[in-house]
Amino acid sequence: MEEDTGKSLHVGGATGRIHGADYSLLDYNRSGVPLIEIVTKPIEGTGAKAPEVARAYVTMLRDLLRALGVSDVRMEQGSLRCDANVSLRPRSVRRPFGTRTETKNVNSLRSVERALRYEITRQAAVLASGGRVIQETRHWHEESGITTAGRSKETAEDYRYFPEPDLVPIAPSREWVEELRATLPEPPAAKARAESAQTGASPSWRCGMSSAPAPSTRSRQRLPPAPRHSRPAKWWLTEIARRANETGS
């Protein structure tokens, strides 16, 4: 957990990055906004499907945070970003993970998948040619569909891991955790399964439902049965989704 310090705007140049910019602006309007960073464990064995798995994970996380009401999770506005890490190793040998790269601030679900697919291909080409992958941050370029080198992070010290002397560890009791858990709304995945079982919904219907605010039990009882499902589903997935996106609700 941390607080946003502001945003840098690099003006001029072709990429919007500090390199090649004519000058930079500092936007402090977001200062003090709370940020949460969620770090996953390494996900092994996904192989060529790793980009799809990563996109599915970020999608699930986005839907969950929206259902909890803690963020509007609008990736294009910076409410949710993804730093995607990739490392390769031989498929047939149980070796330690290879050198990783971290593609920073990817801001759409489609880009998460595209950036990882490119970076996997790039690293594989480097290793196949006898080269060495450099541990570094990478920048994703939406227009060209490639990543470029950012800042080298060859050692753990480059990540500046150190304790904050003014903050003490937080250790919530199990009782408090369970008390808070009982107040949470129905998870989107569970909600989608329940609606699907009741209405005979299609996968596209379930996908639309999982991205919506959690319905009450009373409203769920009024959902149309499967034989009358197609028309309200079409309405939901077009008109209601459009209005919700426009209003941010």
Buried (B, 14 or more C-beta within 10 A) or exposed (E): EEEBEEEEEBEEEEBEBEEEBEEEEEEEEEEEEEEEEEEEEEEEEEEEEBBBBBBBBBBBBBBBBBBBEEEEBBBEEEBBBBEBBBBBBEEEEEEEEBBBBBBBBBBBBEBBBBBBBBBBEBBEEBBEEEEEBEBBBBBBBEEEEBBEEBEEBEEEEEEEEEEEEEEEEEEEEEEEEEEEEEEEBBBBBEBBBBBBEBBEBBEEBBBBBBBBEBBEEEEBEEBBEEEEBEEBBEEBBEEEBEEBEEEEE
